[in-house]
Amino acid sequence: MTASHTVKLLVAVVLSLPGLTDGFQPLFLFDGKSATHRDITRRAVLRKTAEVCRDMAASEGRHFSLTIDDSLTVDKVQRSCFSTSTFMSLLSSVRFQTSLLSMYFSNAEVDIVSALRKENHFDDESFLKGRDIITVGVSAVKASVKMKNFNTGRWTLGRVCHTLQDFYSHSNWVELGNIAPYSALIRPDQPLKNLAGPNTPTCGNCVGQNCGNNLLPEVLQQRLLTSGYFNIFSSSKPAGKCSHGGSFDWTSKQNPVGGINKDDAGSSHGSLHHKAADLAVNATMELLEDVRIAVGDKNFLRLMGLSQSSVPYFVTDTTSSMSDIIAEARGISFDVIDSRRETHEEPTAYILAPFNDPGFGPPTNADVFKNNLNKFFENGRGDIPELSLTGLQLALTAVPPSSEIFVFTDAPAKDAHLKSTITALLESTKSVVTFMLTDALASRWHHRSFKGHMSKSDVQLYHDLAEASGGQAIEVTKSTFSLATTVIQDSSASTKVTLFQEVRNPGKPHIFTFTVDGSLRNMIAYITGASSLTFSLTSSRGVSQSSSQPNGPLASYSTAGSLRRLSLNTENQTGLWQISVNSKNPYSIKVTAQSSLNFIHNLVEALEGGHTDFSLKEGRPLSGGNVTLLVSVTGSDTVKLREVTLFDGSGPTEVAGSLQSVGSGNFLVTFSEVPAGKFVVRVRGEDNSSTFQRQASTQIKTSSISLTAQASNTNIEPGSTISIPFIVAATTNGVINTNATGTFTMRINSDRNYTSTSPSTVTIEAGSGGKANGTVTLTVPAGAASGADVTLTIEAENAAATDINYVVLRFSVTAKVTDVTRPVCQVVSTSTSCPSSSSFCASSQWKFIANLTDGINGTGIERVTIRQGLGTLSTSTVAGAGGEIVTVVTYSASCCSQVVELAAVDGVGNVGVCVGRAQQSAIGAAVTTAVVNTTSNRGQILTSSFCLWISVVTFLLWTHINTINIF
């Protein structure tokens, strides 16, 4: 066994120890007395997001009435931030909740991947290295946002927050009486002061179970900063040093015995647990504020997931035969884009992933999207098949979770070997893909020498991927394609929910039932299948309509190729509805609507042996074993979840789970002995006395292969290589079969085509305990841009090619930051023309001028914004005497707004803040504008201007100008 696998095994042993945590509990505590990392992160994110929405509302003259405190919920913040959006009657908090969950899971992952790394938890007085983890991580977040890679930015942010939050639990910052966060932890240009020296004793023995006074008096008097030592293998620690404490910290058994951690209410210093948690909340908010200033309010809200965007993403064949289809898709997409510009529904990115042979193009941003669609005519060579799955892979690694993706093609996939990778990405991102297959079984008119067509297996590939994601494979002719584009418009609804979706293959007559609740709007049913298919619809009142009635009492419908689209009339008809389908050929049925009420699900797994907490489960659950979901209900703070099931329509099989509420609309749902197969999640419940049902789109498939892979770091520098160890095992009834042997095929795929290495196969040998080990390496090119991200998919397939499991890992490319100094503000002048009485303020103006510089070796000031103030700002640049670029800012405002706060952001996201205040003069007194000599921190004169005729009185007033604060 390699050293890396030995370390991994030791980490697994650590995590299997009941009750052991290194920091606040990651996700859940069921004692109701302690806070977890999830609680701390949730409180901080909701409060900071609400503050940003409040400030944006104030700057735009809008009303904002939400009280910002710890009673905030996701839905309260969502509603308040969009309360003035007149174009929306319904709101969805799915993206906001999904983003929060991403941060929760990445935060919790630190206790799994980096459980024994002291710097990740501020153990062993590792303050400098711990601060480095935070500041490097924050730089990575800012770089990701700058590149619009919000998914990767959230994941990095969660990990950074874990380390920051642990400082307040593991150090003596609270015991020193501090009531504010330690700001130097997020500012690399500030020194960490009063650190206890390596030979300085810090603790005495606890008295029995009482550790309340074990910090030495001289440590408290001198305000020395220390943290506890922690080790599960050795009791060794420097003489006189504090320990972390707890049953599994061996150092706490050696004098001085006991500990100082505040991880929960029962810890050594548990009486201070809630003070530590409150400080951790405030510190997290301070970090979020730094990110906010660096990236801007709009991008900050997108990082938090506060977006209503659900614009579809397009993957298109660009060969000449598709020109008519591209023109049609272009018109639809342009309508969607233009209708949402400069609104809260504007998406974080527009993804256009073109493909053809021999090349395929990268995803594009919003500005390039229209131009590229305009140019996509006859770009390809016209041969078939095409790289359709490669284009889809590019889209799946770029889109936000739970996105809608449309693929347009009339050719088979040349890269069908990517099917398992695409399936893994669909399951991982929970994105829905719909294939528009034009003339799928006809000859391609543009290549007359080619007499073939898409075979049934070619078409089935697209149908399989659509089914796995909860999308559709719609076969249309070029002449009927325009009729099918309504599906694209339907998908752009920001609050779309799925009531149910099923596939019948082989086809057979069946009656489908679904519940209509009072929150639903714009209900649409899609039925795809052969032309011989017939159906009938029955409402909760017993009214019926058959497929022979295109317009009837219950619906109006249209047909385009294999698609029938029914627009349902459900007004005042809540309750149980039926759709009866009669067909012997394969078909699918899907019913959607718009509603704020929805849910999110994530696979989680209990930390082995601990039974006290959970972590995110990557890949597929094990056949025959337990399956646990974290189900989060969105859109209501009063919903009562009654039932969560796993449904397999091919059986049909439906397995009910047991529910446990973990607060804030979240439920742990456990399923026992889930059989092999593919399932979808269905939920049923009540809200405001109305029964509702919802269904997840993406399938959950089980596997008898266990595949685990974890990277020690998700940030990679350009030009560097990272190694990711993995373990493959065969299982029986959800448990590793220690007697199993066999060979597994390994497939590694990177969306960036970075160089990677791995064994092509691994073999479980007899006597190996049923496991085989391997390592994947990934090398980032030296020229990779900082802020870029890369998705790595690792797959293991059995020898019979009948079973597969996967792990999807995401990394952020982060160049080493050498500029850690914030921009410097040097005041040039402040006018003194504001009267002391507010009655005269509207008729007077004041002006503030300052020079901002990032220094000769800095990355340069990229942006200056008004953080406070209702005036106007103008900037210009000049060369300083030392060679630095000086940004001259001029701010003018009415005397009714007499304070200005400016934020300057440099090229790597360092933030400098400059505050100015207008001076007041007595009513009727003579006032003038004076400009004072100011120098930079290098002693270089920046400006010089005096008013020689100034009066003595005015000069005396000038000498009392308030100091400009530079933080």
N, C-alpha and C positions, 0 to 999 in steps of 0.2 A: 504493500500500500504506500502511495506517495505521501510526502509531507503535507501537501495540500489536502489530501483526503483524510489524513490523520487529524488535521485541524478541524475539518468539517465534522468528523465524527465526534470530536471533543465538544464542539458547539452543540451538536445534537444531544449529547449527554447533559450539557448544561441546561438546555431548554426542557429536558425531560424531568428535571427535578421539580417536584410539586412546589408551587408557591414562590419559585425563584424568579425575580425580575431584577434588572439592572437599570433602575429609573422608575418613573411613574409607570403603572401598568399600561400596556400599549393601547388596547381597545376597550375591554369591558371589565368591570368589577361588579359583582352582584351583591356586595354588602351594603350598598347605598350610602356609604360613609366617606368614600375616597374618590378623588378625581383621577382620570386617566389622561394619557396623551391625546386621545380622541376628544375628551371633554375640553381640554385646554386649547387644542387647535380649533375646535368648533366655536368656542366662545370668542377667540381672537379673530378668526376669519369673519364671523357674522358681524361683530362690532366694527371691525375696520371696513368691511364692505359697506355697511350701513353709513358709516361716516363719509366714505367717498361719494355715495349716492346723495347724501345730505348736502355735501359741499358743492357737488355738481348742480343740484337743484337750486341752491342759493345763488350760484354764479349765473344761472339762466333765469332767475326771477321766478322759480317755481316753488310751490309749497311742498314741504316735507314734514310729516307729523309724527313719524315713528320715534318712540322713546328708545334710545340706544342703551341697553343694559344687558344683563345676562339672561333675561327672559326671551331673547330673540330666538326665532326659529327660521329655518330655511325659507319657509313659505311667507312668513311675515316680511323678511327682508326682500324677497323677490317681489311681493306685491307692492311694497312701499317704493322700491326703486323704479318700478314701471307704472306707478299709480297715475301718472299724468299722461300716459301714452294712450291717446284717444283712438288710435288705429287698432287697438287690441281689446277684445272683450274677454279673452281667455289668456291665461298665462301658464307656462310650464316651468317647473323648477327642476326638471330632470337633469339638465346640464349642470346646474349649480350643485345639486346633490351629488352627481357623478364626480364632479371636480373635488368636492369635499372628501368623498370616499377615497379618491386617488391619493389625496394628501394624508388621510388617516392610515391607509395601508402602507404607503412608503415610509411614514413615520414609524409605524410598528415594525417594519422590516429591519430597522437598525438593530433592534433587539434580537434579531435572528441572524443576520449576516455579520454583524459587527459586535456580537455579544461580549467578546473578550478583548475588544480594542479599547483601552482605557481612555484614549483621547476622544472617542465618540460619546463618552459619558462623563467627562471631566473627573474621572477617578484618578487616584494616585497623584493629586496636585498637578495634573497635566493641563494647565490653563493655556499655555501658549499654543500647544498643538490642538487643543480643543477649539480655541479661537480661530486657528487656521482653517479647520474644517468648516466653521461657520462662514467665514469671509470668502473662502474659495467657493463654497457652495452658493452663496448669495451672488457672486460674480457670474457663476454658471447659470443661475436663474435669469439674471438680467440679459445675458447673452442669448439664452433660449428665446426669451420674449422678443428680443430685438429681431430674431430670425423668424418670429411668428410660430415657434415650436412650443405652443402652450402646454401640450400634454407632457412633454419632457420637463418643462419648467415646473409644473405642479409636482411631478414625482421628485425632482431634486429639492424643491421647497419643503416637502414633507420631511425628508431626511434631515435637512438642515435644522428644521424646527425641533426635531427630537433632541439633537445635541444641545441646542440652546436651552430647551426646557429642562434637561437633566441638570444643568448648572445649578438651578435653584433648589433642586432636590438633593444634590450630592455635595454642594459646597456649604460653607457656613455664612453665606451672604445674608440669609434671613436672620441668623443668630446674631449678626453684627448690628442688627437694628435697621438695616436698610429697608426703605419702603418704596424705592424706585428701582427699575431695572439697571443693570450694569451695562451702560451704553457702549463701553469700550469693547465689548464682545463682538459687536457688529462693525466696529471701526478700526481697521488694521493700522491706521496712522496714529492711533492713540496708545500710550503705554498702559500695560496692566500694572497697577500700583499695589503696594503693600502685600506682595506675595510672600507667604511664609517661606523662609529659606529651607534648603534640603536637610539641614541639620537642626532646624528649629523645632523643638517639641510643641505639639499643638493640643494634645488631649491627655486627660487622666482617665483612670478606671471608672467605669460605671459602677454604681452601687446596686448589686443585684440586677433587677430588671429596669432600674431607674437610670436613664442616660441623660436626663435633662440638664445636668450641670457638668458634663465631662469635658467640655472645652476649657482649656486653661485660662485663668483670669487675665494673664498677660497677653494672650491672643486677642481677647475681647478688648482689653484696654488699648492695645496698639493697633487694633482693627486690622489684624493680619488675616489674609485670605488663605483658606486651606480647603481641602476636600478629603474624603475618606479613601483609604486604600482598600482594594478588593481583590481577592484571589480565591478560586475554588479548589486549587491544587496545593497551595503552600501557605503556611502561616507567617512567612517572612515579610517584614516591613521595616522601614527605617525606625530607629529608636524614638519613642515618644510620639509617634504619628497617630492620628485618628484613623479608624477603620470605617468602612462603609457600614458594616453591621448586617445582621441577619443570620439565619441558621446555616447558610452555605458559604458564608464569607469566613474562610479559615483565619484570615488576619485578625478578625475580631476576637479570636480565642487567645491571642497573645497580648500581653500588656503593651499599652493600655487597652483593656478589654472593652467590648461594646462597639457602638457605632454612632454615626451622626446623620444617616440618611433620613429623608422625609418622603419616601416613595408612596406610602399610604398611611392611613391613620394609625395603624398598628406598628409602624416602624420605630427605630431607635429614638428619633426625634419627631415621632408622629404627631405630637401636639402642635407642631408648626407646619403640618402637611398642607393645610388649606392656605396659609400665608404663602408658602412656597408655590402652590398652584396658582394663586392670584398673581404673584409676581411673574410667573412663567407666562401667564396670559398677557400681561402688560408688555413683557419683553418680546413676545411673539408679535404683538401689535406694533411695537417699535420697529421690528425687522420688516414687517409688512409695509409700514409707512415708508421706510427707506426704499423698498422695491417700488412702491407706488410712485414716489417722486421721480425715481430713475426712469421708469417706463411710461409714465403718464397715466392719468385716470382711466382713459378708455381702454388701454391695454391691460391695466391692472384688473378691471372688471372682467375682461376676457380671460385673464389668467385665473381668476376665481371661478370662471364658468358662468358668470352672470350674463347670459346671452339667450336670446330667443331664436337664434338662427337655426334653420333646418333646410337651407337651400341644398338641393341635390348636387352631387359631385359627378362629373362626367368622365367616362373612360370611353374613348371612341377610336374606331378603326378609321384611318385617314387615307385609305386607298381610294382610287377614283370612283369605284362603284358606290361609294358612300356619300357622294357629294350632295345628292338630294336629301338624304337623311340628316347630314350635318347642317344643311340649310334650315331644315325644320327644327332641329334641336337648338340651333343658334337662336332662332326667333323666340322659342319658349324660354331659354335660359336668360336671354336679354331682358325679357319681360319680368322675370323673377328678380334679377339683379337690380334693375332700375327701380322697381317698386319698393325696394328695401334700402336703398342708399340713404345714408345719413339718418337712419332710424335705429332703434334698439334691436331690430330684427336683422340688421346687417351682419352677415356671418364673419367669423374670425378669419376665414380664408376661402378662396374659391379654388377648387382643385380641378384641373383639366389634365388628364393623363392620356395623351394620344399614344397610339401604338400602330406600328406597321412593320413590315419586314423589308430591309434588314435592321432598322433601328426603332427605338421607342423614345419618347420624350419624357422629361421630368414633370412633376406637378408644377402648376403655375400659380401665381398670386392673382388677386382681384384685378390689378391694373393690366396684366397681360392677357387675362382670360378672354376678353372680347376680341382683342387683336388677333389672338391665335385662332379663335373660331372663324374669324373672317378669312384667314389664310388657309384653312384646312380644306382645300379642294385639290384633288388630284396630286397629292404629295407623295403617294406611295407608288410602288412599281406595279401593283395590280396582280401580283401572284398570291396564291393561297397555299397553306393556311397562314394565320397571323399570330403575333405575340400578344394575344388578348389578355392572358393571365398575368403577364409581366406588367402590362399597363394597370391592371386591377391591383396588383401588389403595391405598385407605387402609390396608388390612391389610398389603399388601406393603411399604409404606414404614415400617411400625412393627415388624414382626416381626424376630427375629434371622435371620441367614442359615440356609438349609437347614431352614426350618420347614415344618410340615404345615398346610395351610389347607383348610377345608371351606366350600363355598358351597352354600347351600340356597335353591332357587327353583323356581317353577313357571311362570316367565314369560320371554319373550325379553328381550334386553338393549336398553334404550332408548339406551344409550351405547356401541353397538358400534364407534363411531369410535375408542374407546380400545384396541382390540385390539392394535395394534402397541406402544402404551405398556405395556400389561399384559405382553405377550410380552417386552419389553425388561427389565422389572422381574423377571419370572420367571427369565430367563437371568442377570441380574445378581446376584440374591439366592440363586439355586439352590433356591428354595422349591418345594414340591410342592403343587399345588392339585387337589382332587377336587370335582367338581360332583355334588350330589345333586339330580337333576331329577325332580320329582314330577309325575306326570300330564302329562309333557311334550307329548304329542300329543293331550291331551283338553281339552275346554272348561273354562274356569275357572268352577266352580260358583257362586262368590260374585257373579258379574257376569252375570246371566242375559241381559241385552241384548246381550252380546258373544258371537258365535257362532264366533269364530275359535280358533286354537290356535297353538302354536309350529310354525313351518314347519321343514322339514328343514334349511334354512340357519341358522335360529336355533339349533337343536340342534347343528349342526355347529360353530358358533362355540365352544360350550362344549367339544366334543370336541377341537377344535384346540388350545385353551389347555391342556386337561388333558394332551394328548399332549406338548406342548412342555415341560411341567414334569415329566413323569414321573408324573402323577396319573391319575385315571380320571374318566370321565363316566358315572355310573350312573343309568339310567332306571328308576324304580320308581313304583308306585302308592302312594297314601296308605295303603292297607291292607297293603302289603308293606314300607313304609319301615322299620319297626322291625327287620325281618330284616337290612336293609342297614347298620344302625348299628354292627354288629360291626367294620366297617372303621374307624370312629372309635376304638374301643377298641384295635384293632390298632395304629393310628398312634401311640398314646400310649406305646408301648414305647420306652424310652430308648436302646436299642441296635439299632434296626431297620436292616437293610442290605438292599439290592436285589441279587439274584443276576443276574436279567436281566429285561428288559421289552421287548416288541415289539408293534407294531400292524400288522395286515394290512388294508389298504384299497386296492383291493378285496380281499375275502376269498378265500382259497383254502386247500386242505388243506396242512398243513405239520407237520413233526416238529421240535420244539424240544428242544435238549439243554442241560443245566446240571450243574455239578459241586457235589456236596454234600461239605463238609469237616467235620472233627470239632468245630469251634468253634460250629456252628450249633445254634440252639435255636428251637422254635416256628415251624417253616417253614409258610408259607401261600402258596397260589397263588390268584390272582384271574383269572378268565376272564370277559370281558364280551362280549356279542354277542347275536344273535337267538336266539329260543327253539329254533330248529331245530339249533343248534350241538351237536355231540357231541365227546367227547374220550376219550382213554385215557392212562393213566399207567403208566410202566414204571420200576422201580427198578434200581439198579446190580447187583442179583442176578438180574435177569431176571423178577421178579415183576410181574404186570400187574393193572390194575384199570380198568374202563370206566366211562363216565358213567352207565351204567344201574345202577351199584352206589353208592347214597348212602353206605353204610358198607362198606368193604372192607379188605383187608390193608395198603393203602398210604395211605389217606386217608378222611376223612369230609367230606362236603360238603353245603352248603345253597345254595338258589337264592332270590334276591330280585330280581324284575324281570329286568334284563339281566345281573345279577351272579351268578356262581358262585364261591363261596368254598370252597377245599379246604384243610383242615388236614392236613398231611402227617405221616406217621409215618416218620421217617428214622433212628430209633434203630439204631445199629450197621450202617447201610447207607450208608456214605460211598462216593463215586465218582460215575460218570456216570449221570444220570437222563434220562428222556425224557418229554415231553408231546406227544402227537399230537392236533392239533385238525383237525376236519373241518367246514368251513363255507364257503359261497360268499358269505356276507354279511360286511361288515366286522366285525372283532373285535380285541380286545387281550388280551394275556396278561402277567402280572406275577408273579414269585416273590420273596417276601421272607422274612426270618428275623431272629432276634436273634443278634448276635455282637459281640464287642469289636473284631474285625478289620474295618477299613473303610479308605476312602481319601477324600482331598479332591483336587480338581484346580482349577487356576486358569490362565487364559490369560495368558501373558507374552510379551514381545517384547524382542529384543536391542536395546540402545541403538545407534542407527544408527552403523555404521562402527566402533564400539569393540570389539565382539565379546568384551568382558570381563565384561559384566554385563547384567542384565535388569530390566525394570519391568513392572508390572501392565498388561495390555492391556484397555482398556475397549471394550465393544461386540463386534462380530462379527469373526472373522478373515476375511482376504481370499481369495476363491475362486481356486484355482489356485496359491496361494502357500504358503510354509512356515507351519506352525503349531507353536508351542512351548507345552507345558504344564508347569507345575510340579505334580507329583503327590506328595502327602504321604500316606504310609501310617500309619494310627493303630491302636493296640491291641496292638502287638507291637514289641519292640526287636530281634527276630531274623528278621523276615520277609525273604524273598528275592523281589523283584519280577522276574518273568521276561518279561512281555509286557504292553504297553499298546497298545490299538488304538482307532481311531475306526470305529464300526460304523454303517452306514446300512441299516436293515432293508428299506427300500423298493426297494433295488437288486437284490439285496443287495450292498453294498460294504463291505469291511473293510480299513482301511489301518493297517499296523503302524508304530510309531514306534521311533526309536533312543533307548536309555536311557543316561543319565549320572547317577551318584549324586553328590549335593552334600551328603551327610551328614545325620545326624539323621532318617533315614527319608524324605528328600526326594530326588526324581529329576527332572531335566530331561528331557523327552521331546519329540523333534523329529520332525515329520511333513513330508515333502516333497511338494509339488504336490498338496495336498488338493483333490479335485474339488468342484464346486458341489454343495450338498445340505445335509442336516441329519443330524447324527451324535450318537451317545452314546459316552461313554468306557467302555471295558471294561478291566479289569486281571486278570491271572492271575499266580499265584506260588505259593510254598511257605512254610509256616510249621510248624516242628516236624514236618517230613517229610510234611505233609499238603498236598495241592494245593487251592487255593482260587480262586474267581472272584468278582468283584464288578462291578457296573455302576452308573454314575452315573445319576441320575434325569433331570436337566435336559438337554435337547438343546443341541448346539452347531450353529448355523447359519452358513454362510458368506455373504459378501456381496461384490459387486464395487464397492461404494461405500466409500471411505475417509472417515471422519468423525473429526476430532480436536478436542477442546475441553478447555481446562485453565484453572482459576481460580487466580489468584495467591494467594488466601487462602480458606480454608474457614470462617473465622469472620466473621460479619456482625453489626454492631451494629443494634439496632432503629432504624428510621427511616432507614437508609442504603440505598444502591443499589450493586450490584456489577455489573461488566461482564465478560462471559465471551466472548472471541473464539473463533471456530471456523473450521475449514477443511474444505471438501468437495472430494473429488477422485474421478474415475472411474479404475478400475484394470483392468488386463489381466494375467492370470496372476500376481496378487499384487503387481504393480508399477504405480505411478501412470502412466497413459497421458498423456504430456505433450501429445499432439495432440488429446485428447478435448475435446468441447464438449457442452453440454447444460444443461437446467434441472432443478433439484431442488426438490421441495416440502419446506419446513421445518415441523416441528411441535414446539412447546414445551409442556411440561406440568409443572405444579407441584402436588404433593400438598396443599400448604397454600393453594392458590389465591391466592398472593401475586401482585402485579402484575408482569408480565414483558412485555418487548418483544423482537421479533426480526423479521427479514424473513420474509415468507411463502414466498418462493422465492429461490434464488440461482442465478445462471447462470455456467457456465464458458465464458468467451469464447475465441475463437481467439487464440492467442499468449499465453495466460495461464499456460502451463506445465501445463495440465490441472487447475487449482485455482480455487476460488472462496472468497472470505472473507466472513464476516459476524460480527455481534456480538449476543449475547443480554444483556439487562439484567434483573436481578431486584431488586425493591424489597421490603424487609422493613418491615411496618407499625411505627409508633412504639410501639404498645402490645404488640408481640410479647414473650412471656415469655423471659427469659434461660434458656438450657438447652434451648429448643425446637430442633427440627431441621426442615429442609426438603429434599426430594428433587426435583431438577430433571432432567427427561428431555428430551434434545435428539435429534430424529430427522431423518434425511434420506432421502427417497424419490425414486426415479427417475421420469421423466415417464410411463413405462408402468405405474407402480404395481405393478411385479413384483419390486422389490428395495428393501430398506431396511437402514439401519444406524443405530446409536444410540450415545449416551454418557449415562451416568447419573452425576450429580454430587450430592454430599450436603454440606450446609452446616449449621453450628451457629450458632444465634442467641445472641450473647453480648453482654450489656450491659457497658458500660465500668465497671470496678470502681474505685471511689474509696476504699473501705475496704481498705487494705493493712496495717493494724496488727493484730497478733495480740492475742487476749485476754490480760489481765494478771492474774497471780495474786498476792494479798496474804494472807500467813499471819495467821490470827487466833490460833490456839492449837494446841499439841500436848501431849497428856498425857504424863506421865513415869511410867507405872505398870508398865513391863515389866522383869522381872528379867533380870539378865545371863546367867543360866544357862538354857539351852533346856529343861532338865528341868521348869521351872516355867511354861513359856510357855502351856500350854493353859488354865490356870486364871486367866489375866490378860487384860485387854482394854486397848486404847489407842484414843485418838480424835484425829482431825486435823480442824481446821476452817479453812477459807480462804474469802476473798471473791474472786470472779472478776468482772471487768468488761470490756466491750468499748469503754468510753469513751462520752462524750456524743455523738460523731459516728459511732460505729460502727454496724454492722448488727445488733448484739445477739447474745448467746450463745444458740445454738439447742440445743446438746447438750453434756453433760459425761459422760464415760465413764471407767471404770477401765482404765488401760493395764497396770498391774501392781498386784497385791495381791489378797487373797482375802477382803476384808471387804465391808461393805455401804455403800451410798452413798445419801444423801438430799440434796435440793436445795430451796431456796426463794428467792424474789426479794424484794428491798427496793429502795426508791429511795435513791440516794446523794445526798449534800448538793449535789453539782454537777449533779444532774438525770439522771445516768446510772443505768441499771438494774444493780444488784449481785446476782449469783447467789451465795448463801451455800451452800457445800457442807460436809456433815458426813460424815466417813468413820470407821467403827468396824471394828476387826478384832481377832482374837486376837493375842496377843504372839508366836505362832508365825509370823505374817506381819507383819514389822515395817517394810516399805517400801511406800509407795503412790505410784503415778504416775497423775495425772489428766490427761486431755486435754479442753480446752474448744474447741469449734468455733463460730465465729460464722456469720452469715447468708450469707457469701460463701465460706466454707470456710477462712478463716484459722485456724490451729491454735496454741493456747497450751498449754504443758505445765507442770504443777506437781508437784513431787516432795516428799514428806514422809517422815520416818523417826521411828519410835518411839525414845524415850530409854530407856536401861537404868539400872537402879539395882541396888545390891548386895543380895544376899539378906537379907531381914529389915529392910532400911532403911525408915524411914518415907517414904512418897511421897504426893504429892498432885497434883491437876490444877491447872495454872496457866494463865491466859490472859494473853497479853502485849499491851501497847499496840502496835498496828500502824497505819501510815498508808499511804494510797495514794500514787501518784506525784505527786498534786496536793497532798499534805500534809493531806488530809482524814482525820480520825480515823474509823475504821470501827467499832471496838469498844473497850471499856475495862472490864476486870474484874480485880481482884487478890484473892488470898487473903491477908488480913492476918496470919493466924496461922501462915504458913509458917515452917518452921525455917531456921536459917542454913545447915545442911548441904544441905537441899533447894534453897534459893535458889542456892547455889553450883553445884549440879548443873544447875539450870535455865539458868544463864548460859553453860553449855557445850553448849546444844542445837545439834545440827547445823544448818547453814545450809540453808534450803529453796532448792533450785535452780529458777530460773525460766528457761526457754529461750525 
